[in-house]
Amino acid sequence: MPSALCRLTMAWPAMAAKALCIAAFGARGTGKTAWVKQQVASAKPARLLVWDFKHDPSLKVGMGKPLGSLGEVIRAMDAPAFQLRYLVDHGRDVIAQFDLFCRAAYAAGDLLMFVDELPEVTKANSAPPAWRRCVNVGREYQDGGKVKRLSIIGAGQRPAECDKTFIANCDVIHTGRLGDVADAKRFARSWGVMPEVLTNLPDLEWIEKRADSREIARGKLTFRKASAAPAKPPKG
């Protein structure tokens, strides 16, 4: 399986030669999910695996075939290419499901894994073992006699509620407005900006830090306008 299947080029061409870990943070309504969807659309991964904790209607388009059975998801991952979105079963142990989901991702390899609502399955100092393995060694590893790679995108509202190891391993941290001052102070301290920059961001505006650069990027999420329908010729 070509390793390029799991590599994200997106907005970081200099980092495209490796599998990436990316975090997307921000309060509700700041555009983090829309931003992730744009990155996935740009990357066009041949193998996409999505953990959809809340059965998000906004993930219906372009984020994989929805499946409510984890067994069915795992069987579908035998295909050379797939776009799958697991609808989490809230009537069963969610952490056990997530651990199995991550084990399946690691075994398959060469894919992009998107975990939405990361604080629901990891905490600052605890996470399922299979998730830890994906984060710590997923860049490039050998499994089943093959060299494999995993790219990971994790999204949540508050960095403080997410696995610290994941954040520390991120190649890119992308954030919209942070509603908690303590969260803003943590990033502000390490990025060399004032906390107010992060707490006062308008909706859809973002700040981004790459691990391989001292620069802080800023921008605003934009959307393509639908093309106007061609005018109908006059009758007669």
HELIX and SHEET records of a PDB file:
HELIX    1   1 SER A    3  CYS A    6  5                                   4    
HELIX    2   2 PRO A   13  MET A   15  5                                   3    
HELIX    3   3 LYS A   32  ALA A   43  1                                  12    
HELIX    4   4 PRO A   57  LEU A   59  5                                   3    
HELIX    5   5 LEU A   70  ALA A   76  1                                   7    
HELIX    6   6 VAL A   94  ALA A  108  1                                  15    
HELIX    7   7 LEU A  118  GLU A  120  5                                   3    
HELIX    8   8 PRO A  129  VAL A  137  1                                   9    
HELIX    9   9 PRO A  159  GLU A  161  5                                   3    
HELIX   10  10 LYS A  164  ASN A  169  1                                   6    
HELIX   11  11 VAL A  181  TRP A  191  1                                  11    
HELIX   12  12 PRO A  195  THR A  199  1                                   5    
SHEET    1   A 9 LYS A  65  LEU A  67  0                                        
SHEET    2   A 9 PHE A  82  LEU A  87  1                                        
SHEET    3   A 9 ARG A  47  ASP A  52  1                                        
SHEET    4   A 9 LEU A 111  VAL A 115  1                                        
SHEET    5   A 9 LEU A 150  GLY A 156  1                                        
SHEET    6   A 9 CYS A  21  PHE A  25  1                                        
SHEET    7   A 9 VAL A 172  THR A 175  1                                        
SHEET    8   A 9 GLU A 205  ARG A 210 -1                                        
SHEET    9   A 9 ILE A 216  LYS A 220 -1                                        
SHEET    1   B 2 TYR A 141  ASP A 143  0                                        
SHEET    2   B 2 LYS A 146  LYS A 148 -1                                        
END                                                                             
